[in-house]
């Protein structure tokens, strides 16, 4: 009995030390988390190509070649875009902070409502409804917009450091990936079958959730920025806004293009309003959301032979939004990866302890 108590005490103590070590490492590596998550995602996505390189080259040479290839084709172009965007967005943030006032926003709102072809009674009802709630909404939108834009500027201002850590981590994820996975499996109390399911599910879902979400967000942002550019408004700001709005279920880009089109219509810019509706409602809302998005997700799922990410839409959307709030623009990557980890653990738990 005493031996059992001592064994249980030792296990509890070692488990406590393990948890403290993990928490300590997470705290220590907190400044590097965005780079590590991006490197991990790239490594998972391209590990198949790394294995092909191994058939012709050594581990070190294969990792070096693939790291250079990914750096030239993906990381450096992404860094350049971040740098240029950061420079342009800095002036946009200053403009928002200097020009945004509740009085001016209310004035624009009143002008917009007054310009709509509606009966006076309906106009008065809309005005009274908006006046009571609009101040908090406008402040929240402005603060959220500035937060996201500042995260891009911060990332772009430190992009050299960010790129170096990402490339360095990516190389060692290739060379030491199998060893890291083997070490985690050796620490796991699960049997080998469940460990394989857990890792395969996590790696597949990580690529699907991040890849499909990021691709659709980028596509919608670029498409809408083209439409906004045609009407002479800030393309970068509205492109980013549309990309972020694409994570919101049901409403999505509606909350961006509808108010903008109504405002332009009320100002007498009929053609510009129609252009925004075409790009927002038809191209983004109808074509991309209803046709392109499911096709992209299904192709990702089929290619990686894992569960369909469409089954986890709520978790994907909420984790991405939470990731953006917690980590800024890089939450686009970090949030879905954390969601993939949670979903994978839920699936393994269901296999092990669920009703059979």
N, C-alpha and C positions, 0 to 999 in steps of 0.2 A: 504493500500500500504506500509505503514511504517512497519507494523507487518510482512508483507511478506519479506521485505528487511532485517529485524532483524533476522527472522527465517533462511533465506538463509545465512546470515552472520554467524550465530551460527553454522549451518551445515558445512560451509566451514572451520570455525575455529576448530571445533571438528574433522573433517576429517583430517585437517593438523596435529593436535595433535596426531591422531591415526597413521598417516604415519610416523611421527617423532618417535613415540614410537616403531613402528615396526623396523624402521631403527636403532634406538638406541639399541634395543635388539639384532638385527642381528650383530651389531658391538661388543656388549658386549660378546655375545656367540660365536664369530668367532673362538676362540681357540678350542671350543668344537664341532664345526659343523661336522667334520668327525664322531665322536662318536655318535652324535645325529642322523645323517642321517642313520648310520648303525643300531642303536637301533630302529629307526622308521621303517626301512625296515623289520627288524626281527619281530617287533611287528605286523606290517600289515600282514606279511606272516603267523604268528602263532596265530593270534587273534581268529581264529576258535577253535583251541585247548584250548585256554584260556576260551572260553565260555563253552566248554565241562567240564572243570575243575570246573566251577562255579556251575554245577549241583550237585556236591558232596562236594564242599568246599566253604569257604567264599572268598570274593574278595582278601583279603590280602594273605591268604594261597594259593589260586590259582595262584596269581601273583608270589609269592615266589617260589612255586614248579616249575612253568614253567620257571622262570628266572634261577633257578638252573639247570634245565634240558638243556636249551639252552646253558648255560655257559659251562657245561661239554661236550656237544656233538658238539658245534660249536665254541664258542668264544675262549675257551682255546686252542683247537687244532689250530685254525687260528692264535692265538697269538704266539704259539710255532713255527709254520712255519715262521711267520714274524721274530721272534727272530733269528732263525737259518739262515734264508735267509739273514738277515741283516748282520750277522757276516761274511758270505761268500762273500756277495756282496761288503762289505767294501774293501776287498783286490782286488776285480775285478775293482772297481772304480779307485783305486790307480794304478792298472796295465794299465787301459785305459789312464789315465792322463799322465803316465810316458812314455808309449810306442807309443802313437799316435802322428804322425807327418805327415804333408802333403807330404814330400819327401818320407817317407817310404810307405805311402798309394799309391802314384803314382808309386813307384817301384813295389809294389804288383800288381797294376792294369796293368802295362806294361807286367809283367811276365805272368799274366793271359791271356791277349789278345794274346801275342806271342805264348802261348801254345795251342791256339785253332786251329783246323784243317780248316783254312780259307785261301783264296788267299791273297797274300801280299797287293793288292790294297784295299781289304775290311778291312784288319787289319789296314792299314794306315788311312783309313777313320774313323774307329771306334776310333783309338787313338786320332786323331785330334779333333773329336767331344767331346770325354770325357775330354781331357786336358783343353778345354775352359770352362767346366762347373763343373768338378768334385770337385774342391776345396771347393766351397760353399756348395755343397751337402754333402761332407764328414764332414765338420765342423758342419753342421746342424744336421746330424745323430748322431755325437759324442756328441754334446751338449744335444740333446734330450734324448739320452741313459743315459747319466750321470745324468740328471735331474730326470728321472724316477727312476733310481737306488738309488739316494740319498733320494728320497721320501720314498722308502722302508726302507732304513737304518734309516732315521729319525723316521719313524713310529715304527720300531722295537726297537729303543733305548728308546722310550717313551711308550713302549707297556703296562707297568704296569698302567700308568696313563690313557692310552687309554682304557684299559680293564675295569678299575674301573668306568670311566664315562659311558661307554657303558652299563655295567650291571646295574648301578644305574638308568640310564635313561630308560632302558628297563623295569625295575620293575614299574616305575611310569607311563610309557606309558600304561602298562596293567591296573593298578589300576585307573588311571585318564583319560584313553583314551576316554571313552564315555563323560565325563564331558568336555574335551577339544573340542571334536567335537561339542557337544551341544552349547558351548560358541561361537565357530566360526559360527555355524548356526544362533545363535541369533543376531550376528553382521552383518550377510549377508543380503543384501536387496533382495535377490532372494527368490522365494517361495519355500516351502518345497520339491516339486517334483524336481526342478532343483538342490537344495542343495543335495538331495539324489543321483541324477545322477552324480553330480560333485564329491562327495566323493567316491562313488562306482567306478566310472571310474578311479579316481586318485589312489585309493588303488589297484585296479586290474592291471592297467598299470604299477604301480611302481614295483610290484612283477614280472610281465612278462618281462618288459624291463631289469631290473637288473638281474633277475634270469636267463633268457635265454641268455642274452649277457655274463654274468659272467660265466655261465656253459660252453658255447661254447668256450669262450676265454681260460678258464682253461683247457678244454679238448684238444684244439689245442696246447696250450703251453706244456702240459704234454706229449702229443704224439710226438711232434717235439723234445722235450728235450731228449726223449728216443732214437730217431734216431740220434741226434747229439752226444749223449753219446757213441753210437756204433762206431762212426768214430773218437772219441777221442778229441772232441772240447768242450768248456765250455757249459755245459748243461743248467745251470741256465740263463746265459745271452741270449742264443738263444731261450730258452723256453719263457722268458719274452718278447723278441722281437716278437716272433710268436704270443703270446697272444695279444699283442698290435696291431699287424698288422691285426688281425682278424676283427678289427672294420672298416677297410678300405674297402669300397664296390668295387666289381669287382676284383681289384688286390689282396687284402687281403694278404695271406701268400706268394704270388708269389714274392713279393719284398724281401722276406727273403730267401726262399729256392732256387730260381733260381740263384741269384748271387753266393750263397754258393756252389751250385752244379757245376756251371761253373768254379769257382776257383779251386775246388778239381779236376775236370776233367783236367784243364790246367796244374795242378801240377803232373799229371800222376796217381792220386789216383782214378782210374776208378770205383772200387768197392764202395768206400766211396761216390763217386758222385751219383752212382745208388741208394744207400741207402737213400740219402737225397731226391732224386727225388721221390722215392717210398713213403717216409713219407710225403713229402711236396705236391706233385702233386696228388698222388692217395688217400692216407688216409685222408689228410687234405682238399686238394682242391676239390676232387671228392666226397668222402664219407661224410665227416663231413659238408662241406659247402653246398652241394647240396641236401643231404638227411637228415642228422641228424638235422641241424639247423632248417629247416622248421617244422620238426616233433616236436621238442622241443617247438618251439614257439606256434604251434597250440595246443599242449597238455596243455601248460600253459594257453592259451586263453580259451580253452574249460573248463578246470577245474575251472577257476575263473569267467567264464560266462561274459566276457568283450570283447571289440573290439579286432580284430586280430592285434597284434603288427607288423605283416608283412606290414600292411598298412602305417606304420610310420617308415619305414626303414631309410630314409634319416635323419629324426629328431633324431632317436636313435643313428645312427652312429656319426653324428656331435656332438650331446650333450655328447656322451661318450668321444670322442677325446678332446673336449673342457674341459670336466671335468678333464681329465688326465692332461692337460696343466695347468689348474687353481689350482687343488688340489692334484696333484701327483697321486699315485697309487689308492687312495681312490676315485678319480674321476670316477672310474669304477662304484661306487655306486651313487655318488652325481649327476653326469651328467644326467644319465637316469631318476632319480627321479625328477629333475627339468624339464626334457622333458615331463615326465608323467603329471606333474602339468600343463604345458603349453598346452599340447594336450587336457587335460580334460577341461580347460577353453575355448579353441577353440570350442570344441564340444558343451558345454553349450551355448556359444554365438550363435552358429549356430542354435541350437534348439529355442533360445529365439528370435533372430532377423533375422535369415536367411530367404531366400525366401521360402514361403509356397505355 
